[in-house]
Amino acid sequence: MTSVRTRFAPSPTGELHLGNVRTALYAAILARAEQGVFLLRIEDTDTTRSLAVHEASLMADLSWLGIPWGEGPDRGGPYGPYRQSERAQHYAKFYARLEAEGHAYPCFCTEATLERHRTLQRLAGRPPRYPGTCAHLSRAETNARQGTTVALRLRVSPGLNLQFTDLVRGPQSFSSDDIGDFVIRRSDGSPAFMFANAIDDSLMEVTHVLRGADHLSNTPRQLLILTLLGLPVPQYGHLSLILGADGAPLSKREGARSVRELREAGYLPEAVLNHLVRLGHPYGDAGLLNLDGMAAGFALSELGSAPARHDETALRHWQREALAVTNWTTLWDWLPTEVHALVPCHDREAFVAAVRPNLLLPADGAHWARAIYSDELDLTVEARAVSTAAGGAFFRAALEVFASHGGEFKSFINELKKMTGMRGPELFHPIRAALTGALAGPELARLWNLIPPDSIRQRLLAGTR
């Protein structure tokens, strides 16, 4: 039995977005679940838009996410090269074979001519397809035009019913009459996406191709190419699109964040992956999963065909789940340099333990570091109102208690309760407001142990004024 081989084949024309990552993730965990191989192939035949910096960026993003590939441009493998720009010799021999067998022919039509045909077909209510202008040129006519810009088209027989079973969407059927003869080599000599993509999947012995639903219409064309060449055909599965909160495709939404932007904002890779893996695939385990856990619970039969909805609230939920189990030294390194400058070395672990439940992004850590260690404390409007309502007498009593019981929070609170007769929120809210500038936040007893005694005294004194 052939081992499962999956792939992720991005074009290095921009930054990696969440839809790309989910495709890579599903392909990676399918291979992992079957003890197979997940490979990375760079589809860089668009020479005007493909950039080395984008290739480096997407590989860095995958590495940061913790999605490992077993074969790829950086580590080789038995089926390389793994950049399409380096595979021209593979495509050339198949072009020659298709031409020799009469399955492909040169097309001399200009883009302006093709656009006129498309316009007339749309006006007539027909789907745009190539009218076959160059399909029946004689050898003499073809030879006479050599030296001009020429594309290569696959000759598609009419009346064919092209069928396959999609791993996600079930049985699919397409008529060759709706496809027409299509370009497999562009006029500049570069391979068309659907040709190079199909050839490479077959030559690299990819068994399962998972990709977005927007590629579904490419599949019958690729089946034609591989069938005519007698090459192995992988199984195809077309994943649901990811929509934003507004219902628009996430990849096209203005403001949709790339992986780099999420990383720079402070999201953890575990959070991003746990969010994405559930967009279109249910998991009975509601906890944070690593790649092995994702693979153990993954099944192709569970992939949904309905569009999945990306929800920032869900991403934030997984961020908090990830933060809850991250070791404190990793969290310390994750926090911004402002925190490192403000928090004394001997307080680092205690600081992380105190503020961890109130962190979402690194900036939250900076907020609490300022609240604890800065000389100047800004009170929110609500905190100022509570502090004012408590009155100077309350804070004078708090200062008196602090002078005698200041070292230990519990004894301070118990004594202040006796002296003022206050309890519950009436007691705690003014103290929290005065010490932290807010009415909510980390456990007050933990903060008490971090705020320097002189700062506590000054903040309680400020409430008497």
DRENDO-1510 file (C-alpha; in Angstrom, 1 decimal, always signed):
<recs>
REC; n; res; u; v; w
REC; 1; MET; +0.0; +0.0; +0.0 .
REC; 2; THR; +1.3; +3.5; -1.0 .
REC; 3; SER; +2.2; +5.6; +2.0 .
REC; 4; VAL; +0.1; +8.8; +2.4 .
REC; 5; ARG; +1.9; +11.8; +1.0 .
REC; 6; THR; +0.4; +15.3; +1.3 .
REC; 7; ARG; +1.7; +18.7; +0.3 .
REC; 8; PHE; +1.4; +22.4; +0.8 .
REC; 9; ALA; +2.2; +24.3; -2.4 .
REC; 10; PRO; +2.0; +28.1; -1.8 .
REC; 11; SER; +3.0; +30.8; -4.3 .
REC; 12; PRO; +5.6; +33.2; -2.8 .
REC; 13; THR; +3.7; +36.2; -4.0 .
REC; 14; GLY; +2.6; +37.6; -0.7 .
REC; 15; GLU; +2.2; +36.9; +3.0 .
REC; 16; LEU; +0.8; +33.7; +4.5 .
REC; 17; HIS; -2.8; +34.1; +5.6 .
REC; 18; LEU; -5.1; +32.0; +7.8 .
REC; 19; GLY; -6.7; +30.2; +4.9 .
REC; 20; ASN; -3.3; +29.1; +3.6 .
REC; 21; VAL; -2.3; +28.0; +7.1 .
REC; 22; ARG; -5.4; +25.9; +7.6 .
REC; 23; THR; -4.7; +24.1; +4.3 .
REC; 24; ALA; -1.2; +23.4; +5.4 .
REC; 25; LEU; -2.3; +22.3; +8.8 .
REC; 26; TYR; -4.9; +19.8; +7.5 .
REC; 27; ALA; -2.4; +18.3; +5.0 .
REC; 28; ALA; +0.3; +18.0; +7.7 .
REC; 29; ILE; -1.9; +16.3; +10.3 .
REC; 30; LEU; -3.4; +14.0; +7.7 .
REC; 31; ALA; +0.1; +12.8; +6.9 .
REC; 32; ARG; +1.0; +12.6; +10.6 .
REC; 33; ALA; -2.1; +10.6; +11.3 .
REC; 34; GLU; -1.1; +8.0; +8.7 .
REC; 35; GLN; +2.6; +8.0; +9.4 .
REC; 36; GLY; +3.1; +9.5; +6.0 .
REC; 37; VAL; +5.1; +12.4; +4.5 .
REC; 38; PHE; +4.1; +16.1; +4.3 .
REC; 39; LEU; +6.1; +18.1; +1.8 .
REC; 40; LEU; +6.5; +21.7; +0.9 .
REC; 41; ARG; +6.6; +22.8; -2.7 .
REC; 42; ILE; +7.1; +26.4; -3.8 .
REC; 43; GLU; +5.0; +27.3; -6.9 .
REC; 44; ASP; +7.0; +30.3; -8.1 .
REC; 45; THR; +6.3; +30.2; -11.9 .
REC; 46; ASP; +4.8; +33.7; -11.7 .
REC; 47; THR; +8.1; +35.4; -12.2 .
REC; 48; THR; +6.7; +38.9; -11.9 .
REC; 49; ARG; +5.2; +38.4; -8.5 .
REC; 50; SER; +7.2; +35.6; -6.9 .
REC; 51; LEU; +9.9; +37.0; -4.6 .
REC; 52; ALA; +12.6; +35.2; -2.5 .
REC; 53; VAL; +11.6; +37.4; +0.5 .
REC; 54; HIS; +8.1; +36.0; +0.4 .
REC; 55; GLU; +9.4; +32.4; +0.2 .
REC; 56; ALA; +11.6; +33.0; +3.2 .
REC; 57; SER; +8.7; +34.6; +5.0 .
REC; 58; LEU; +6.2; +31.8; +4.5 .
REC; 59; MET; +8.8; +29.2; +5.5 .
REC; 60; ALA; +9.5; +31.2; +8.7 .
REC; 61; ASP; +5.8; +31.4; +9.4 .
REC; 62; LEU; +5.3; +27.6; +9.0 .
REC; 63; SER; +8.4; +27.1; +11.3 .
REC; 64; TRP; +7.0; +29.5; +13.9 .
REC; 65; LEU; +3.7; +27.7; +13.8 .
REC; 66; GLY; +5.4; +24.4; +14.4 .
REC; 67; ILE; +4.2; +22.8; +11.1 .
REC; 68; PRO; +7.2; +20.7; +10.0 .
REC; 69; TRP; +7.7; +19.4; +6.5 .
REC; 70; GLY; +9.7; +16.3; +5.6 .
REC; 71; GLU; +10.7; +17.3; +2.1 .
REC; 72; GLY; +11.1; +20.8; +0.6 .
REC; 73; PRO; +13.3; +23.3; -1.0 .
REC; 74; ASP; +15.4; +23.8; +2.1 .
REC; 75; ARG; +16.0; +20.1; +2.9 .
REC; 76; GLY; +15.6; +18.3; -0.5 .
REC; 77; GLY; +14.1; +14.9; -0.9 .
REC; 78; PRO; +13.8; +12.1; -3.6 .
REC; 79; TYR; +11.4; +14.1; -5.8 .
REC; 80; GLY; +13.1; +17.5; -6.0 .
REC; 81; PRO; +13.7; +20.1; -7.0 .
REC; 82; TYR; +10.9; +21.5; -4.8 .
REC; 83; ARG; +10.7; +24.9; -6.5 .
REC; 84; GLN; +8.7; +24.9; -9.8 .
REC; 85; SER; +11.1; +27.5; -11.3 .
REC; 86; GLU; +13.7; +24.7; -11.2 .
REC; 87; ARG; +11.5; +22.0; -12.8 .
REC; 88; ALA; +11.3; +23.3; -16.4 .
REC; 89; GLN; +12.9; +20.1; -17.8 .
REC; 90; HIS; +10.1; +18.0; -16.3 .
REC; 91; TYR; +7.4; +20.0; -17.9 .
REC; 92; ALA; +9.1; +20.3; -21.3 .
REC; 93; LYS; +9.1; +16.5; -21.9 .
REC; 94; PHE; +5.4; +16.3; -21.2 .
REC; 95; TYR; +4.6; +19.3; -23.4 .
REC; 96; ALA; +6.5; +17.6; -26.2 .
REC; 97; ARG; +4.7; +14.3; -25.7 .
REC; 98; LEU; +1.3; +15.9; -25.7 .
REC; 99; GLU; +2.1; +17.8; -28.9 .
REC; 100; ALA; +3.5; +14.7; -30.6 .
REC; 101; GLU; +0.4; +12.7; -29.7 .
REC; 102; GLY; -2.0; +15.4; -31.0 .
REC; 103; HIS; -3.3; +16.3; -27.5 .
REC; 104; ALA; -1.9; +19.8; -27.5 .
REC; 105; TYR; -1.4; +22.5; -30.1 .
REC; 106; PRO; +0.2; +26.0; -30.3 .
REC; 107; CYS; -2.1; +29.0; -30.0 .
REC; 108; PHE; -1.2; +32.3; -31.6 .
REC; 109; CYS; -4.2; +34.3; -30.4 .
REC; 110; THR; -3.4; +37.6; -28.7 .
REC; 111; GLU; -4.9; +38.6; -25.4 .
REC; 112; ALA; -7.0; +41.3; -27.2 .
REC; 113; THR; -8.5; +38.7; -29.5 .
REC; 114; LEU; -9.3; +36.3; -26.7 .
REC; 115; GLU; -10.9; +39.1; -24.7 .
REC; 116; ARG; -13.1; +40.0; -27.7 .
REC; 117; HIS; -14.3; +36.4; -27.9 .
REC; 118; ARG; -15.0; +36.3; -24.1 .
REC; 119; THR; -17.0; +39.5; -24.4 .
REC; 120; LEU; -19.2; +38.2; -27.3 .
REC; 121; GLN; -19.8; +34.9; -25.4 .
REC; 122; ARG; -20.9; +36.7; -22.3 .
REC; 123; LEU; -23.2; +38.9; -24.3 .
REC; 124; ALA; -24.7; +35.8; -25.8 .
REC; 125; GLY; -25.3; +34.3; -22.3 .
REC; 126; ARG; -22.7; +31.6; -22.8 .
REC; 127; PRO; -19.8; +30.8; -20.5 .
REC; 128; PRO; -16.5; +32.2; -21.8 .
REC; 129; ARG; -14.4; +29.4; -23.4 .
REC; 130; TYR; -11.8; +29.2; -26.1 .
REC; 131; PRO; -13.5; +29.0; -29.6 .
REC; 132; GLY; -10.8; +26.8; -31.0 .
REC; 133; THR; -9.4; +29.4; -33.4 .
REC; 134; CYS; -6.0; +27.7; -33.6 .
REC; 135; ALA; -7.1; +24.1; -33.0 .
REC; 136; HIS; -7.1; +23.1; -36.6 .
REC; 137; LEU; -4.2; +25.0; -38.1 .
REC; 138; SER; -2.2; +22.9; -40.6 .
REC; 139; ARG; +1.4; +22.1; -40.0 .
REC; 140; ALA; +2.3; +24.6; -42.7 .
REC; 141; GLU; +0.3; +27.3; -41.1 .
REC; 142; THR; +1.8; +26.6; -37.7 .
REC; 143; ASN; +5.3; +26.6; -39.1 .
REC; 144; ALA; +4.7; +29.9; -40.9 .
REC; 145; ARG; +3.9; +31.5; -37.6 .
REC; 146; GLN; +6.9; +30.2; -35.6 .
REC; 147; GLY; +8.8; +32.9; -33.9 .
REC; 148; THR; +5.7; +34.8; -32.8 .
REC; 149; THR; +4.5; +34.7; -29.2 .
REC; 150; VAL; +2.8; +31.3; -28.8 .
REC; 151; ALA; +1.0; +29.5; -26.0 .
REC; 152; LEU; +0.2; +25.8; -25.8 .
REC; 153; ARG; -3.3; +24.6; -25.4 .
REC; 154; LEU; -4.6; +21.2; -24.4 .
REC; 155; ARG; -7.1; +19.8; -26.9 .
REC; 156; VAL; -10.2; +18.8; -24.9 .
REC; 157; SER; -12.6; +16.3; -26.6 .
REC; 158; PRO; -16.2; +17.4; -26.5 .
REC; 159; GLY; -19.0; +15.3; -24.9 .
REC; 160; LEU; -16.8; +13.9; -22.0 .
REC; 161; ASN; -18.3; +13.5; -18.6 .
REC; 162; LEU; -15.4; +14.0; -16.1 .
REC; 163; GLN; -16.1; +12.5; -12.7 .
REC; 164; PHE; -14.3; +12.1; -9.5 .
REC; 165; THR; -15.1; +11.7; -5.8 .
REC; 166; ASP; -14.1; +14.6; -3.7 .
REC; 167; LEU; -12.7; +13.8; -0.3 .
REC; 168; VAL; -14.8; +16.6; +1.2 .
REC; 169; ARG; -17.7; +17.1; -1.2 .
REC; 170; GLY; -18.4; +13.7; -2.5 .
REC; 171; PRO; -19.2; +12.8; -6.2 .
REC; 172; GLN; -18.4; +15.5; -8.7 .
REC; 173; SER; -19.2; +15.7; -12.4 .
REC; 174; PHE; -18.1; +18.2; -15.1 .
REC; 175; SER; -18.8; +18.3; -18.8 .
REC; 176; SER; -15.8; +18.9; -21.1 .
REC; 177; ASP; -18.1; +21.1; -23.2 .
REC; 178; ASP; -18.0; +23.7; -20.4 .
REC; 179; ILE; -14.2; +23.6; -20.3 .
REC; 180; GLY; -12.9; +24.1; -23.8 .
REC; 181; ASP; -9.3; +23.9; -24.9 .
REC; 182; PHE; -7.2; +25.6; -22.1 .
REC; 183; VAL; -3.6; +26.9; -21.9 .
REC; 184; ILE; -1.0; +24.6; -20.3 .
REC; 185; ARG; +2.0; +26.7; -21.3 .
REC; 186; ARG; +1.9; +30.4; -21.4 .
REC; 187; SER; +3.1; +32.5; -24.3 .
REC; 188; ASP; +6.2; +33.5; -22.2 .
REC; 189; GLY; +7.1; +29.8; -21.9 .
REC; 190; SER; +6.2; +29.4; -18.3 .
REC; 191; PRO; +3.9; +26.6; -17.3 .
REC; 192; ALA; +0.2; +27.3; -16.4 .
REC; 193; PHE; -0.6; +26.7; -12.8 .
REC; 194; MET; -3.0; +23.8; -13.3 .
REC; 195; PHE; -0.4; +22.0; -15.5 .
REC; 196; ALA; +2.7; +22.4; -13.3 .
REC; 197; ASN; +0.6; +21.7; -10.2 .
REC; 198; ALA; -0.9; +18.5; -11.6 .
REC; 199; ILE; +2.4; +17.2; -13.0 .
REC; 200; ASP; +4.3; +17.9; -9.8 .
REC; 201; ASP; +1.7; +16.3; -7.6 .
REC; 202; SER; +1.9; +13.1; -9.7 .
REC; 203; LEU; +5.6; +13.0; -10.0 .
REC; 204; MET; +6.1; +13.6; -6.3 .
REC; 205; GLU; +3.7; +10.8; -5.7 .
REC; 206; VAL; +1.3; +13.0; -3.7 .
REC; 207; THR; -1.6; +10.7; -2.7 .
REC; 208; HIS; -4.0; +13.3; -1.1 .
REC; 209; VAL; -4.4; +16.9; -2.3 .
REC; 210; LEU; -6.2; +19.2; +0.1 .
REC; 211; ARG; -6.8; +22.7; -1.1 .
REC; 212; GLY; -9.4; +25.4; -1.1 .
REC; 213; ALA; -12.8; +25.1; -2.7 .
REC; 214; ASP; -11.8; +27.9; -5.1 .
REC; 215; HIS; -9.6; +25.2; -6.9 .
REC; 216; LEU; -12.5; +22.8; -7.5 .
REC; 217; SER; -13.0; +23.9; -11.1 .
REC; 218; ASN; -9.3; +23.2; -11.8 .
REC; 219; THR; -9.7; +19.5; -10.9 .
REC; 220; PRO; -11.4; +18.2; -14.1 .
REC; 221; ARG; -8.7; +20.0; -16.2 .
REC; 222; GLN; -6.0; +18.4; -14.1 .
REC; 223; LEU; -7.7; +15.0; -14.4 .
REC; 224; LEU; -7.6; +15.4; -18.2 .
REC; 225; ILE; -3.9; +16.3; -18.2 .
REC; 226; LEU; -2.9; +13.3; -16.0 .
REC; 227; THR; -5.1; +10.9; -17.8 .
REC; 228; LEU; -3.8; +11.8; -21.2 .
REC; 229; LEU; -0.2; +11.4; -20.0 .
REC; 230; GLY; -1.0; +8.1; -18.1 .
REC; 231; LEU; +0.2; +9.5; -14.8 .
REC; 232; PRO; -1.1; +8.6; -11.4 .
REC; 233; VAL; -3.9; +10.7; -10.1 .
REC; 234; PRO; -4.1; +11.8; -6.5 .
REC; 235; GLN; -7.3; +12.0; -4.5 .
REC; 236; TYR; -8.6; +15.6; -4.2 .
REC; 237; GLY; -10.3; +17.2; -1.3 .
REC; 238; HIS; -11.6; +20.8; -1.5 .
REC; 239; LEU; -11.8; +22.6; +1.8 .
REC; 240; SER; -14.5; +25.0; +2.7 .
REC; 241; LEU; -13.7; +28.7; +2.5 .
REC; 242; ILE; -13.1; +30.7; +5.6 .
REC; 243; LEU; -15.4; +33.7; +6.0 .
REC; 244; GLY; -14.9; +36.7; +8.1 .
REC; 245; ALA; -17.6; +38.0; +10.6 .
REC; 246; ASP; -19.1; +40.0; +7.7 .
REC; 247; GLY; -19.6; +36.8; +5.6 .
REC; 248; ALA; -17.0; +37.8; +3.0 .
REC; 249; PRO; -14.1; +35.5; +2.2 .
REC; 250; LEU; -11.4; +36.1; +4.7 .
REC; 251; SER; -8.6; +36.1; +2.1 .
REC; 252; LYS; -10.2; +39.0; +0.4 .
REC; 253; ARG; -11.3; +41.1; +3.4 .
REC; 254; GLU; -9.7; +44.4; +3.9 .
REC; 255; GLY; -7.7; +44.2; +7.1 .
REC; 256; ALA; -7.5; +40.4; +7.2 .
REC; 257; ARG; -4.3; +39.8; +9.2 .
REC; 258; SER; -1.4; +37.7; +7.9 .
REC; 259; VAL; +0.4; +35.2; +10.1 .
REC; 260; ARG; +3.3; +37.6; +10.4 .
REC; 261; GLU; +0.9; +40.3; +11.8 .
REC; 262; LEU; -0.6; +37.9; +14.3 .
REC; 263; ARG; +2.8; +36.8; +15.4 .
REC; 264; GLU; +3.9; +40.5; +15.8 .
REC; 265; ALA; +0.8; +41.3; +17.7 .
REC; 266; GLY; +1.7; +38.5; +20.2 .
REC; 267; TYR; -0.5; +35.6; +19.4 .
REC; 268; LEU; +1.0; +32.3; +20.3 .
REC; 269; PRO; +1.3; +29.6; +17.5 .
REC; 270; GLU; -0.6; +27.1; +19.6 .
REC; 271; ALA; -3.6; +29.5; +19.8 .
REC; 272; VAL; -3.6; +30.1; +16.0 .
REC; 273; LEU; -3.4; +26.4; +15.2 .
REC; 274; ASN; -6.1; +25.3; +17.7 .
REC; 275; HIS; -8.4; +28.0; +16.3 .
REC; 276; LEU; -7.8; +27.0; +12.7 .
REC; 277; VAL; -8.0; +23.3; +13.1 .
REC; 278; ARG; -11.6; +23.6; +14.3 .
REC; 279; LEU; -12.7; +25.8; +11.3 .
REC; 280; GLY; -14.3; +23.1; +9.3 .
REC; 281; HIS; -13.5; +20.0; +11.4 .
REC; 282; PRO; -15.1; +19.1; +14.8 .
REC; 283; TYR; -13.1; +17.9; +17.7 .
REC; 284; GLY; -14.6; +16.2; +20.7 .
REC; 285; ASP; -11.6; +17.3; +22.9 .
REC; 286; ALA; -12.3; +20.9; +23.8 .
REC; 287; GLY; -8.8; +21.4; +25.3 .
REC; 288; LEU; -5.7; +22.7; +23.8 .
REC; 289; LEU; -4.2; +20.2; +21.3 .
REC; 290; ASN; -0.7; +19.7; +20.0 .
REC; 291; LEU; -0.1; +18.4; +16.5 .
REC; 292; ASP; -0.2; +14.8; +17.7 .
REC; 293; GLY; -3.5; +15.4; +19.4 .
REC; 294; MET; -4.9; +17.1; +16.2 .
REC; 295; ALA; -3.8; +14.2; +14.1 .
REC; 296; ALA; -5.3; +11.6; +16.5 .
REC; 297; GLY; -8.7; +13.3; +16.2 .
REC; 298; PHE; -8.6; +14.1; +12.5 .
REC; 299; ALA; -10.7; +12.3; +9.9 .
REC; 300; LEU; -11.3; +13.2; +6.3 .
REC; 301; SER; -14.9; +12.2; +6.7 .
REC; 302; GLU; -15.4; +14.9; +9.3 .
REC; 303; LEU; -14.3; +17.8; +7.1 .
REC; 304; GLY; -17.3; +20.0; +6.4 .
REC; 305; SER; -18.1; +21.6; +3.0 .
REC; 306; ALA; -20.0; +24.6; +4.4 .
REC; 307; PRO; -18.0; +27.8; +4.7 .
REC; 308; ALA; -16.3; +28.2; +8.1 .
REC; 309; ARG; -16.6; +31.4; +10.1 .
REC; 310; HIS; -13.4; +33.0; +11.5 .
REC; 311; ASP; -14.3; +34.7; +14.8 .
REC; 312; GLU; -11.7; +36.8; +16.6 .
REC; 313; THR; -13.5; +35.9; +19.9 .
REC; 314; ALA; -12.6; +32.3; +19.3 .
REC; 315; LEU; -9.0; +33.1; +18.5 .
REC; 316; ARG; -8.8; +35.1; +21.7 .
REC; 317; HIS; -10.2; +32.1; +23.6 .
REC; 318; TRP; -7.4; +29.9; +22.3 .
REC; 319; GLN; -4.9; +32.5; +23.1 .
REC; 320; ARG; -5.9; +32.5; +26.7 .
REC; 321; GLU; -5.9; +28.7; +26.7 .
REC; 322; ALA; -2.3; +28.7; +25.4 .
REC; 323; LEU; -1.2; +31.4; +27.8 .
REC; 324; ALA; -2.6; +29.4; +30.7 .
REC; 325; VAL; -0.2; +26.5; +30.1 .
REC; 326; THR; +2.9; +28.3; +28.8 .
REC; 327; ASN; +5.8; +28.1; +31.2 .
REC; 328; TRP; +6.7; +31.3; +32.9 .
REC; 329; THR; +10.1; +31.8; +31.3 .
REC; 330; THR; +8.6; +31.6; +27.8 .
REC; 331; LEU; +6.0; +34.1; +28.8 .
REC; 332; TRP; +8.6; +36.4; +30.3 .
REC; 333; ASP; +10.5; +36.4; +26.9 .
REC; 334; TRP; +7.1; +37.0; +25.1 .
REC; 335; LEU; +6.5; +40.1; +27.1 .
REC; 336; PRO; +7.8; +43.5; +25.7 .
REC; 337; THR; +11.0; +45.1; +26.6 .
REC; 338; GLU; +9.1; +47.7; +28.7 .
REC; 339; VAL; +8.1; +45.0; +31.1 .
REC; 340; HIS; +11.7; +43.7; +31.3 .
REC; 341; ALA; +12.9; +47.3; +32.2 .
REC; 342; LEU; +10.2; +47.8; +34.9 .
REC; 343; VAL; +10.1; +44.5; +36.7 .
REC; 344; PRO; +13.0; +43.7; +39.1 .
REC; 345; CYS; +14.8; +40.4; +38.5 .
REC; 346; HIS; +13.6; +38.9; +41.8 .
REC; 347; ASP; +9.9; +39.7; +40.9 .
REC; 348; ARG; +9.8; +38.2; +37.4 .
REC; 349; GLU; +8.3; +34.8; +38.2 .
REC; 350; ALA; +5.8; +36.3; +40.7 .
REC; 351; PHE; +4.9; +39.0; +38.2 .
REC; 352; VAL; +4.1; +36.5; +35.5 .
REC; 353; ALA; +2.1; +34.3; +37.9 .
REC; 354; ALA; +0.1; +37.4; +39.1 .
REC; 355; VAL; -0.8; +38.8; +35.7 .
REC; 356; ARG; -1.1; +35.6; +33.6 .
REC; 357; PRO; -4.9; +35.3; +33.9 .
REC; 358; ASN; -5.2; +38.9; +32.7 .
REC; 359; LEU; -3.0; +38.6; +29.7 .
REC; 360; LEU; -4.1; +38.4; +26.1 .
REC; 361; LEU; -1.3; +40.1; +24.2 .
REC; 362; PRO; +2.1; +41.4; +25.3 .
REC; 363; ALA; +0.8; +45.0; +25.6 .
REC; 364; ASP; -1.4; +43.8; +28.5 .
REC; 365; GLY; +1.7; +42.8; +30.4 .
REC; 366; ALA; +3.1; +46.3; +29.9 .
REC; 367; HIS; +0.0; +47.8; +31.3 .
REC; 368; TRP; +0.2; +45.8; +34.5 .
REC; 369; ALA; +3.9; +46.4; +34.8 .
REC; 370; ARG; +3.3; +50.2; +34.7 .
REC; 371; ALA; +0.4; +49.8; +37.2 .
REC; 372; ILE; +2.6; +48.0; +39.7 .
REC; 373; TYR; +6.0; +49.7; +39.3 .
REC; 374; SER; +5.5; +53.1; +37.8 .
REC; 375; ASP; +5.7; +56.2; +40.0 .
REC; 376; GLU; +2.8; +57.8; +38.3 .
REC; 377; LEU; -0.6; +55.9; +38.4 .
REC; 378; ASP; -3.4; +56.8; +36.1 .
REC; 379; LEU; -6.9; +56.0; +37.5 .
REC; 380; THR; -9.7; +55.1; +35.1 .
REC; 381; VAL; -12.8; +57.3; +35.4 .
REC; 382; GLU; -14.6; +54.5; +37.2 .
REC; 383; ALA; -11.8; +53.8; +39.6 .
REC; 384; ARG; -11.5; +57.5; +40.4 .
REC; 385; ALA; -15.2; +57.7; +41.1 .
REC; 386; VAL; -15.0; +54.7; +43.5 .
REC; 387; SER; -12.0; +56.2; +45.2 .
REC; 388; THR; -13.7; +59.6; +45.7 .
REC; 389; ALA; -16.9; +57.9; +47.0 .
REC; 390; ALA; -14.9; +56.0; +49.6 .
REC; 391; GLY; -13.7; +59.3; +51.0 .
REC; 392; GLY; -10.6; +60.6; +52.8 .
REC; 393; ALA; -11.5; +59.0; +56.1 .
REC; 394; PHE; -11.4; +55.5; +54.5 .
REC; 395; PHE; -8.0; +56.0; +53.1 .
REC; 396; ARG; -6.7; +57.6; +56.3 .
REC; 397; ALA; -7.8; +54.4; +58.1 .
REC; 398; ALA; -6.1; +52.3; +55.4 .
REC; 399; LEU; -2.8; +54.3; +55.9 .
REC; 400; GLU; -3.1; +53.7; +59.7 .
REC; 401; VAL; -3.6; +50.0; +59.2 .
REC; 402; PHE; -0.8; +49.8; +56.6 .
REC; 403; ALA; +1.6; +51.3; +59.1 .
REC; 404; SER; +1.0; +48.5; +61.5 .
REC; 405; HIS; -0.1; +45.6; +59.3 .
REC; 406; GLY; +1.4; +46.6; +55.9 .
REC; 407; GLY; +3.5; +43.5; +55.3 .
REC; 408; GLU; +0.8; +40.9; +54.8 .
REC; 409; PHE; -2.3; +41.6; +52.7 .
REC; 410; LYS; -4.7; +39.3; +54.5 .
REC; 411; SER; -4.0; +40.9; +57.9 .
REC; 412; PHE; -4.2; +44.4; +56.4 .
REC; 413; ILE; -7.6; +43.7; +54.9 .
REC; 414; ASN; -9.0; +42.0; +58.1 .
REC; 415; GLU; -7.9; +44.9; +60.3 .
REC; 416; LEU; -9.2; +47.5; +57.8 .
REC; 417; LYS; -12.5; +45.6; +57.8 .
REC; 418; LYS; -12.7; +45.9; +61.6 .
REC; 419; MET; -11.8; +49.5; +61.7 .
REC; 420; THR; -14.2; +50.7; +58.9 .
REC; 421; GLY; -17.0; +48.1; +59.2 .
REC; 422; MET; -16.9; +47.7; +55.4 .
REC; 423; ARG; -16.7; +44.4; +53.6 .
REC; 424; GLY; -17.0; +42.9; +50.2 .
REC; 425; PRO; -16.8; +45.2; +47.2 .
REC; 426; GLU; -17.4; +48.2; +49.4 .
REC; 427; LEU; -14.0; +47.4; +51.0 .
REC; 428; PHE; -12.0; +45.9; +48.1 .
REC; 429; HIS; -13.0; +48.2; +45.3 .
REC; 430; PRO; -11.5; +51.4; +46.8 .
REC; 431; ILE; -8.3; +49.6; +47.7 .
REC; 432; ARG; -8.0; +48.1; +44.2 .
REC; 433; ALA; -8.8; +51.5; +42.6 .
REC; 434; ALA; -6.2; +53.3; +44.6 .
REC; 435; LEU; -3.5; +50.6; +44.2 .
REC; 436; THR; -4.0; +49.7; +40.5 .
REC; 437; GLY; -6.0; +52.5; +39.0 .
REC; 438; ALA; -8.7; +50.1; +37.8 .
REC; 439; LEU; -11.7; +48.1; +39.3 .
REC; 440; ALA; -10.7; +44.8; +37.8 .
REC; 441; GLY; -7.5; +42.9; +37.2 .
REC; 442; PRO; -5.2; +40.3; +38.7 .
REC; 443; GLU; -5.7; +38.9; +42.2 .
REC; 444; LEU; -5.1; +41.8; +44.5 .
REC; 445; ALA; -3.2; +39.8; +47.1 .
REC; 446; ARG; -0.6; +38.9; +44.4 .
REC; 447; LEU; -0.3; +42.5; +43.3 .
REC; 448; TRP; +0.1; +43.6; +46.9 .
REC; 449; ASN; +3.3; +41.5; +47.2 .
REC; 450; LEU; +4.7; +43.1; +44.1 .
REC; 451; ILE; +3.9; +46.8; +44.6 .
REC; 452; PRO; +6.8; +48.5; +46.5 .
REC; 453; PRO; +5.7; +49.5; +50.0 .
REC; 454; ASP; +6.5; +53.1; +49.4 .
REC; 455; SER; +4.2; +53.1; +46.3 .
REC; 456; ILE; +1.4; +51.5; +48.4 .
REC; 457; ARG; +1.8; +54.2; +51.0 .
REC; 458; GLN; +1.8; +57.0; +48.3 .
REC; 459; ARG; -1.2; +55.6; +46.5 .
REC; 460; LEU; -3.3; +55.3; +49.7 .
REC; 461; LEU; -2.2; +58.8; +50.7 .
REC; 462; ALA; -3.4; +60.1; +47.3 .
REC; 463; GLY; -6.9; +58.8; +48.3 .
REC; 464; THR; -7.0; +61.1; +51.3 .
REC; 465; ARG; -6.8; +64.2; +49.2 .
</recs>
